[in-house]
Structures are given as C-alpha cells and as structure tokens.
C-alpha cells in the first residue's frame, strides 16, 4: 500500500486539487497543522484522511505525525509532497517504480533554472554542506517530494519540529546508509519557502545532531570531493 503524506498550513486554495490528483495513486494523509482557514475541511471533502494538530507545530511535526500514521496503516511505500501545488502528483508512479528497483529513499530533484538567484545560491551551498555532514551523495536536499521504503523509514530517528526536518531526513538517511537516488521532477511554479537564513538555521541544527571530530570531517570531505555534487 502507498501512503501519500501532505503537510498543510493555510492551503485552502490548492489543497483540493492536490488531494484529488494524489489519491489516484494511494491513500492520502493530510496533516493540517492548525490552519486558520478551511484547509482541513476541504481536504476531507476531497477524499483525504485528515489529522488535525490543535497547535501549529511546524513542518517537522506535521511530517512526523504523517509518518507515524502511514506506518500504523502498514504502508509499504511512503511519499511526501507539498500542499501548495508545486509538486505534480502524476510523478508519484516514478517514485514508486524507483523504490521497486531496490532503493530505500528517492529524492526529487527540481530544475532550479527559473528560480531567483539567491534561492539557487543558497540551495547550492546548503546542498554541499548537508552532504558533507551527512556523508551522502544527493542533490536538491531541500526538496519536499520524497519516497521512502517503509522498512527504511522505521530506522530514521527524526525529532525536528520545523524546516530542519528536510536536512535531518538526509542526515538520517546517511547515518543508516540507506540506498538512495535522485530522480528529476517538474516544479510547476516557484513558491517562496525556505529562505537563505532558514538554510543556515537548518545547517546549525544538523551540526547539533552529530558529534564530530576532525577525523570524521576529513573522512566526509574526502567522500564529498570524490563525487560530483
């Protein structure tokens, strides 16, 4: 069974179309993070299982709630997509097919050509730093379009509450030495989200998650420099 998790906060304008498109490919779980609008009601009417947070906890809290529910439902594959319409649910079968080839974690890679320079600049450096600390070889580490093999997802120790969840997932993927790959995804439109300062905050959080010494950093540096990132 495929579970599709959609964390949402005040997305009443887009959530209906996202849910209706996504439910063609699996069971949709919308985690409404204490929205002030009709997001939860619209998502439920569109056919999603809706879990409501009474207090806004952030993206990390919403995803962790969704992961818990998906595993409780005994999903085989768990997908995450955004609620704002920037991800095309029609690409979900591509993620499922890639997981079926033996991968544990699949990360969508956006084409950032049309994105603002500052966004591309920040993404480039955060991507390098995240791979450096996590000992991974992934591109577009901030992407929210992901797929997990359920057995692999169970191994991840996630505790981030807000945007830090993106880099924490990569860190945990690396720590557990999961088999990973990127696949290209379309990004229908640029949606303002994590800023450069958020990126630095994410990296500081990542450093706190890992106790390091100079030998560990040297090992990571050699690994990252030996690959094209």
C-alpha positions as CSV (number, residue, x, y, z in Angstrom):
1,X,0.0,0.0,0.0
2,X,1.2,3.5,-0.8
3,X,0.7,6.3,1.7
4,X,0.9,9.9,0.5
5,X,1.6,12.5,3.2
6,X,0.7,16.1,2.6
7,X,1.6,18.5,5.5
8,X,-0.6,21.6,5.2
9,X,-1.0,25.0,6.8
10,X,-3.5,27.5,5.4
11,X,-3.6,25.9,1.9
12,X,-7.3,26.1,1.2
13,X,-6.7,27.5,-2.3
14,X,-4.6,24.5,-3.5
15,X,-5.3,21.5,-1.3
16,X,-8.4,20.2,-3.1
17,X,-6.6,19.8,-6.4
18,X,-3.5,18.3,-4.8
19,X,-5.6,15.7,-2.9
20,X,-7.8,14.8,-5.8
21,X,-4.8,14.2,-8.0
22,X,-2.7,12.4,-5.4
23,X,-5.5,9.9,-4.3
24,X,-5.3,8.2,-7.7
25,X,-2.0,6.7,-6.6
26,X,-2.5,5.8,-2.9
27,X,-4.0,6.7,0.4
28,X,-3.7,10.4,1.1
29,X,-3.0,11.6,4.6
30,X,-3.3,15.4,5.1
31,X,-1.8,16.7,8.4
32,X,-3.4,20.0,9.0
33,X,-1.0,22.0,11.2
34,X,-3.6,24.1,13.0
35,X,-4.7,26.0,9.9
36,X,-6.8,29.1,10.4
37,X,-8.7,28.6,7.1
38,X,-10.7,25.7,5.7
39,X,-7.8,23.5,4.7
40,X,-8.8,20.5,6.8
41,X,-12.5,20.6,5.7
42,X,-11.6,20.9,2.0
43,X,-9.0,18.1,2.2
44,X,-11.5,15.8,3.9
45,X,-14.2,16.5,1.3
46,X,-11.6,15.8,-1.4
47,X,-11.0,12.3,-0.1
48,X,-8.1,12.6,2.3
49,X,-7.7,11.2,5.7
50,X,-7.1,14.4,7.8
51,X,-5.2,14.5,11.0
52,X,-5.6,17.9,12.8
53,X,-3.0,19.5,15.0
54,X,-4.6,21.7,17.7
55,X,-1.4,23.8,17.9
56,X,0.8,24.8,15.0
57,X,4.0,22.7,15.4
58,X,5.8,23.3,12.1
59,X,6.6,21.2,9.1
60,X,8.7,18.7,11.0
61,X,5.9,18.0,13.5
62,X,3.4,17.6,10.6
63,X,5.7,15.2,8.7
64,X,6.4,13.1,11.8
65,X,2.7,12.8,12.5
66,X,2.2,11.7,8.9
67,X,5.0,9.2,9.1
68,X,3.5,7.7,12.3
69,X,0.1,7.3,10.7
70,X,1.5,5.8,7.5
71,X,3.4,3.2,9.4
72,X,0.4,2.5,11.6
73,X,-1.5,1.8,8.4
74,X,1.2,-0.6,7.4
75,X,2.1,1.2,4.2
76,X,4.8,-0.3,2.0
77,X,5.9,2.9,0.4
78,X,5.6,6.4,1.9
79,X,5.5,9.5,-0.3
80,X,5.7,13.2,0.8
81,X,4.5,16.1,-1.3
82,X,3.8,19.7,-0.6
83,X,0.3,21.1,-0.3
84,X,0.9,24.3,-2.3
85,X,0.7,22.7,-5.8
86,X,4.4,22.9,-6.7
87,X,4.7,19.1,-6.9
88,X,2.9,17.2,-9.6
89,X,1.2,14.0,-8.1
90,X,1.3,12.5,-11.6
91,X,5.0,11.8,-10.9
92,X,4.3,9.6,-7.9
93,X,4.4,6.4,-10.1
94,X,8.0,7.4,-11.0
95,X,9.0,7.4,-7.3
96,X,7.1,4.1,-6.7
97,X,8.8,2.4,-9.6
98,X,12.3,3.6,-8.4
99,X,11.7,2.3,-4.9
100,X,10.6,-1.0,-6.5
101,X,14.0,-1.2,-8.1
102,X,15.6,-1.7,-4.7
103,X,16.1,1.8,-3.4
104,X,15.3,2.8,0.2
105,X,14.9,6.6,-0.3
106,X,14.2,8.5,-3.5
107,X,14.5,12.3,-3.6
108,X,13.0,14.5,-6.3
109,X,15.4,16.9,-7.9
110,X,14.0,20.2,-9.2
111,X,15.1,22.2,-12.2
112,X,16.0,25.5,-10.4
113,X,16.8,27.4,-13.6
114,X,13.8,29.7,-13.3
115,X,14.3,30.3,-9.5
116,X,15.7,33.6,-8.1
117,X,19.5,33.8,-7.9
118,X,19.5,34.0,-4.2
119,X,17.5,30.8,-4.0
120,X,19.8,28.9,-6.3
121,X,22.8,30.3,-4.5
122,X,21.5,29.2,-1.1
123,X,20.4,25.8,-2.4
124,X,23.8,25.1,-3.9
125,X,25.7,25.7,-0.7
126,X,23.2,24.1,1.7
127,X,23.2,21.1,-0.6
128,X,27.0,20.8,-0.3
129,X,27.1,21.3,3.4
130,X,24.3,18.8,4.1
131,X,26.0,16.2,2.0
132,X,29.3,17.0,3.8
133,X,27.9,16.4,7.3
134,X,25.6,13.5,6.3
135,X,28.1,11.6,4.1
136,X,25.5,11.4,1.4
137,X,25.6,12.0,-2.3
138,X,22.2,13.6,-3.0
139,X,21.1,16.7,-4.9
140,X,18.4,19.2,-4.1
141,X,18.4,18.2,-0.4
142,X,15.7,20.7,0.4
143,X,13.2,19.1,-2.0
144,X,9.9,18.1,-0.4
145,X,9.0,15.4,-2.9
146,X,10.3,12.2,-1.5
147,X,9.7,8.4,-1.3
148,X,10.7,6.0,1.5
149,X,10.5,2.3,1.7
150,X,8.5,1.8,4.9
151,X,11.1,-0.6,6.4
152,X,13.8,2.1,5.9
153,X,11.6,4.9,7.2
154,X,11.2,3.0,10.5
155,X,15.0,3.3,11.0
156,X,15.1,7.1,10.9
157,X,15.3,9.0,14.2
158,X,13.5,12.3,13.5
159,X,12.9,14.9,16.0
160,X,13.0,18.3,14.1
161,X,9.9,20.5,14.5
162,X,10.1,22.9,11.6
163,X,12.0,23.3,8.4
164,X,15.0,21.5,9.8
165,X,13.2,18.2,9.0
166,X,14.5,18.4,5.4
167,X,18.2,18.2,6.3
168,X,17.5,15.9,9.3
169,X,16.0,13.4,6.9
170,X,19.1,13.5,4.7
171,X,21.3,13.1,7.8
172,X,19.4,10.1,9.0
173,X,19.4,8.6,5.5
174,X,23.2,8.9,5.6
175,X,23.6,7.6,9.1
176,X,21.6,4.5,8.3
177,X,23.4,4.0,5.0
178,X,20.3,3.7,3.0
179,X,20.3,3.1,-0.7
180,X,19.4,6.4,-2.3
181,X,18.9,8.1,-5.6
182,X,17.6,11.3,-7.1
183,X,15.1,11.5,-9.9
184,X,14.1,14.6,-11.8
185,X,10.8,16.3,-11.0
186,X,8.9,19.2,-12.5
187,X,8.3,22.3,-10.4
188,X,5.2,23.9,-11.8
189,X,5.9,27.2,-10.2
190,X,8.3,28.9,-7.8
191,X,6.8,29.1,-4.4
192,X,8.5,31.2,-1.8
193,X,9.5,28.9,1.1
194,X,12.8,28.3,3.0
195,X,15.0,31.4,2.8
196,X,18.7,31.7,3.0
197,X,18.6,32.4,6.7
198,X,16.4,29.3,7.2
199,X,19.1,27.3,5.3
200,X,21.8,28.4,7.7
201,X,19.5,27.6,10.7
202,X,18.9,24.1,9.2
203,X,22.7,23.6,8.9
204,X,23.3,24.7,12.5
205,X,20.6,22.2,13.6
206,X,22.3,19.5,11.6
207,X,25.6,20.1,13.3
208,X,24.0,19.8,16.7
209,X,22.6,16.4,15.6
210,X,26.0,15.0,15.1
211,X,29.0,14.8,17.4
212,X,32.1,15.1,15.2
213,X,35.9,15.2,15.5
214,X,38.4,16.4,12.9
215,X,39.0,12.8,11.6
216,X,35.3,12.5,10.9
217,X,35.2,15.8,9.0
218,X,38.3,14.8,7.0
219,X,36.6,11.5,6.0
220,X,33.5,13.3,5.0
221,X,35.5,15.9,3.0
222,X,37.3,13.2,1.0
223,X,34.0,11.4,0.3
224,X,32.2,14.5,-0.9
225,X,35.1,15.8,-3.0
226,X,35.3,12.4,-4.8
227,X,31.8,12.9,-6.2
228,X,30.0,15.4,-8.4
229,X,27.5,17.2,-6.2
